[in-house]
Amino acid sequence: MNNIKALVAKYGINFMIDEIYKDPEKGARKIIDWADRFAKDDFRVQIRTVREVIENEDHPYHDYVLNLFRNLDEGVWRKLLVNFFLNANLASWPELEKNRKKYNCNIPWAILLDPTSACNLHCTGCWAAEYGNKLNLSFDEIDDIIRQGKELGVYMYIYTGGEPLVRKNDLIRICEKHDDCVFLCFTNGTLIDEAFADEMLRVGNFVPAISLEGFESATDSRRGTGVYSHVMDAMNVLREKRLPFGISACYTSQNYESISSEEFYDFMIREGALFVWFFHYMPVGNDASIKLLPTPEQRKGMYERIRRYRETKPLFAMDFQNDAEFVGGCIAGGKRYLHINANGDVDPCVFIHYSDSNIREKSLLEALQSPMMMQYHDNIPFNENMLKPCPMLENSGRLAEMVRAAKAHSTDLQSPETAEHLCEKTKSYAENWTPVADEMWNASQNAKQV
């Protein structure tokens, strides 16, 4: 990143934040004007959308945006504005694009890391729970991955696991050392207490996404008795400290009604969540149950309900499987992100555990140029229908073909599974989903032409 431009932009953002805290509505208009002048073409659509939200008082997200300044700690919000909107997006995007062309490979926008395989829970359908509790990326290894990532233009880092907060002290140290980055953390929430919230306040660049499966019965049935109560306590602490947080929700055939309900959506808003990330259940692992895969009707229901809620309810929602049209298909393999597990294996996706690279043996760039990652680089999108983005879930056999071509191996740390075995489990799912997805996709494309 150009240091002079970055300093000028950072000064500009902080000046605009001062204006916002004097008058949130007037100041927000000024900062969007500034972003419009500074941004490249890649961000014009997003800026136009934000402008509409700010200028239209009747827009459902109008108060949502202004409340970010009214309800969040000023120091944290100031740090996140600089690190996320400037460092990880506006300023870094040209650097990412330059390096994609320079090295002729994917360079991710975000890197997912498993600091540890340890977890204090054993959730149904979670691959991490099967990995045991003895593997860790050391502090120096995490630090070095981030150093290499920043050299390529990556300023967004996401922790998965295991339960990342088992390593909470190291994660805070990383926040301190790389205070120009944003760190999002998928967590079960049970280890968030007042002392850790105070550390989050101090560093300002750590945002948790707390896992829920719906309400108490659905959450506790998958995650264990009492987990829901612990999560409520964690959200209360975060809210009292005026810290940002979101929700991570995995939808299955069993919790679909609860997790897609308007009641649950309203609950998340009422509890103070700023975003929700919906994940489609993936049958990863030899013993993973295919019975938990949502039916075509349920997946279609998620698609329709989330889009309806987006139009009326102030909560930023992402649907990992159904929103591929907004990002051009599958985003794995370094196209927009990759995954590094607690053993150092560099996987193309958090759900796809096949690799030919380990960060302890290769540099990050070498891993991105490896045969497995280049299979993604050369083959995305896997389907012109963006409701069928995944080479494992909806495009039967494509993943197995790529694994064979790259001579990659399973990185499942508990019970290695062949790609053929995994793809066979999703074959009937793909066959059942295809006619529904094709009908939905054709209808959406036709509607855009009217």
C-alpha positions, 0 to 999 in steps of 0.5 A: 500500500502506498504509505503517503496515500494511506496516511492522507486517506487515514487522516481524511477518514479520521477528520470525517469521523470527527464530523460524524460525531458532531452530527451523525447524519450530516457527517455520514453524507460527507464521508460517503462523498469522500469515499466516492472521490477516493474509490476505484470502480470496483466499489462504485455500486457499494458506495451508491447503495450506502449513499441511498441508505444515508440520504433516504430517511425512510430506508430500513437501514438509515437508522442502522448506519447512523446507530453505528456511530451512536451505539458503538465505542468511538475508539473501536469504530474509528479503528474499524473504519480505517482498517476495514474500509480503507486498509482492507478495501479501498486502499488494498484492492488495487494492490491485490489486483496488481499482484493477481496479474503479476503472479498469475494466480488468485490473491485472496481478500481474506485469509481464514486461520485455525489458531488451534484445533482445541475446542471446549464444545463438540457440535454436531456436524462440525469438522473441527470437533473431530480434529482433537485438541493438540494442534496449534499454529504458533504465535510466530506462525500466525504473525508470519502468515499475516506479514506475508499476507500484508505484502500481497495486500491482504488486511482481512483475517478471519479466525475459525477452529477449533475454538479460536478463543482458547488462544485469546491472549495470543489473538490479542497480541496479534491485534496489537502487532498488526493494528492496521488489520481487521480480525473477525473471529467465528466463536461459540461465545462461551469464552467471552467475558468482561475481561476479554471484552475490555481487551477488545475495547483496547485493541479495537480491531477484533470482531466476534461472530457468535455461533447460534443455531436458532433459539435455545432448544436448537442451539443446545441440541447441537452445541450442548446444554447451557451453551445458549445461556452462555451466549446470551451472557456474552452478547450482554457483555459486548452490548454493554461495552458498546462493542460490535459483534455478529451472528454465525448460523449454520442451517440444516434440515433440522433447524431450518424453521427456527433459523429462518424465522422472522422471530429469530431475525428480529431477535438478532436485531434486538440483541444488538447484532450488526450482521449475520452470516448464514452457512449451509450445512456441509457433510464434511468428514467420513461420519458426517450425516447427510440427513442434516443437508437441507432439502431443496424446498428448505434451501429455496426458503432460505433464499427467499426469506433472507432476501425479503428480510433484507428489504425490510429489516436493519441487519446486514445478512450474508448467505454463504451458499445462496449469494454467489451471484454477488461475487461471481461464483465460488470464492474459495481457492484464494479467489477471495479467501483460503483456509489454513488449518491448525496443522499448517495445511493450506486448504482452498476452502474452510469446507474443502479439506484437500491440499498440496501445501503446508505453510511450514514448508511453502510461502503463502505465495507458493501455496497460492501458485500450487496445483490445487489452488490453480485448479480453482484459479483456472476453473471458477466459476464451476457453473453459470448458474450462481445458485450452484457455485460449489465444486463439492455440493452442487457440481457432483464430481468436480472437486474429485477431478480437481483433487486428482489433477492436483495430486492433493491429499486429505487434510482431515486430521481425524479421519481422512476422507477421499474426495470421491467419498465426499462427492458421492455423499452430495450426488443426490443433493445436487440432483435434487437441487438442480431443477429447483436452482435452474428454475430460480436462476432463470426467473431471477435473470428474466426479472432483471431484463424486464 
